[in-house]
Amino acid sequence: MIDTSQKDFRSTALARLQDPRLFREFSYIDGRWRAAASGETLMVNDPSDQRVLGSVPCMSTAESAEAVDAAQAAFADWSTHLPQERSAILRRWFDLLKQNRDDLALIMTLEQGKPLSEARGEIDYAADFIEFYAEEAKRPNIEGVTSHLAGGEVEVWREPCGVAALITPWNFPCAMITRKAAAALAAGCTCVVHPSKETPFSATALAELAERAGFPPGVFNVATGAPAEIVKPWTEDPRVRVLSFTGSTEIGRLLYSQCAPTIKRLVMELGGHAPFIVFADANVDHAVACAISAKFATSGQDCLAANRLYVEDGIYDEFAEKFVAATRVLTVGRGVDDPQIGPLMNEDAILKQEKQVADAVAKGAKVLCGGQRHATGPLFYQPTVLGDVPPDACMLREETFGPVAPLVRFGPDDDIIARANDTEYGLVAYLHTRDPKRIYMATRALQFGMVAVNRTRVTGAPIPFGGMKQSGLGREGARQGLEAFTDIKYVCRDFA
């Protein structure tokens, strides 16, 4: 039961929506908005103050299977749509996202906590994937191959795999859906989507706009509830031919094992532990600005976040002083007030910050600023910088996923690239230097799927996003993102 103050908060927050129908408290299966047959629901809180924003259905295992039934039934028709027809529907979906940008951003901020300006940026990012794949959908995918057989005519076709299961995280609740779904839908696949239980309303808003865009029933489905009830049946169902997941490496391993019996195509964007390497010849002011962005965007809750800041000894003190000064002035507050740092997602995230800071300090690190919870509320943590963090600190081995930055000195004779590579993760690395030879040698040697040189932002719809080692499988975005949802068919014909 939601008390009066909770209802007042909810009504006030949702009154800011220009289109209230974008806030949907249902699952979307086979073109219908549905509650759970059991009547069970899952409460969703605003992390800024933990007040209840709304609820979504806890769909059962049987209802999860019904989403696959719907997607499987719709696949035959959707996969044979003309590419131009699929493109036109995707384009309408893109237009609707852009038209409803402010409402979608507000919904995201209320359920996820990120600052409004970041949320608007994510809606633009999410829309870019739809626009990109609306164009890719129209491009021919038959490749002629010179025959090696006398009298034979050889072609290679790409055909949609079938039903695609998309499991998405809470830190980017819109973009991680569109990056997967737009590619799958453009390829001719149908989708069953399971959003994080913390941020389901961004997913249901996307479903509302997908319905308005004209996707046929069953093509795009959203099932809310507990992952064990929703996702496990999808991993076991042979009709689900592709599973795309963004989240932790730990959960990725579990899904990998669950999908093994049905030999699914897997696309996984998993954990990251990004090194941020600053050599003595770097532009210090520029490196500091990039480090602030790379560390503190999404309050540090980003797999691309700079987790290990290695600074060469010759500029370490200057970098540390400027980085601390820039960190101290970061604003902290509720996402709707558009600060630079919002709340963390839950209490476990706060406890992780406290554990890692305490461990580093006990081993000799110095707290240069921050280092404790923020007065704004129970899920806020101060933007924190630790200096001279020792190599055995757990934060140099584990993802932080919060606003804590460890600074580590290295000398000109240290093999800093080997230290950066000494991790099970391999998603992204950041490199700051003005030496062309070092740039070439370091980018070749870094064991990461993406390397950013003298900049922070590298992502976007046209690039193949993904990592090496235990940071994932496959790529999302670019042409490779669409190909992940296709099977190759080789055809050899003889007309004799």
Secondary structure, DSSP 8 states (H G I E B T S, - for coil): ---HHHHHHHHHHHTT-S-GGG---SEEETTEEE--TT--EEEEEETTTTEEEEEEE---HHHHHHHHHHHHHHHHHHHTS-HHHHHHHHHHHHHHHHHTHHHHHHHHHHHH---HHHHHHHHHHHHHHHHHHHHHTTS--EEEE--SSTTEEEEEEEEE-SEEEEE--SSSTTHHHHHHHHHHHHHT-EEEEE--TTSHHHHHHHHHHHHHHT--TTSEEE--S-HHHHHHHHHH-TTEEEEEEES-HHHHHHHHHHHGGGT-EEEEE----EEEEE-TTS-HHHHHHHHHHHHHGGGG-STTSEEEEEEEHHHHHHHHHHHHHHHHT--B--GGG--SB---SSHHHHHHHHHHHHHHHHTT-EEEE--SB-TT-TT-B--EEEES--TT-GGGTS---SSEEEEEEE-TTS-HHHHHH-SS--SEEEEE---HHHHHHHHHH--SSEEEES-S----TTS-B--SGGGEES-BSHHHHHHTTEEEEEEEEE--
